[in-house]
Amino acid sequence: MFDPYEGGPGAVRGGCERCMSLVEICETHQKMLALMRTFAPPPEKKKKVSPLSSLQIGLFEEE
């Protein structure tokens, strides 16, 4: 199966118009995502704190 992300235009056999269009769409999509990330970088994801971690009892901790 043809994958435009891995193969790129070099993987298109026989100059198939549909495959070349697919490669062009993927390249344009990657460029658009890069421009969007430079304009407004995605927010950093917050790490989830497990509520059970505060319930853990330490054997050698002094209270």
Order of alpha helices (4+ residues) and beta strands (2+ residues): alpha-alpha
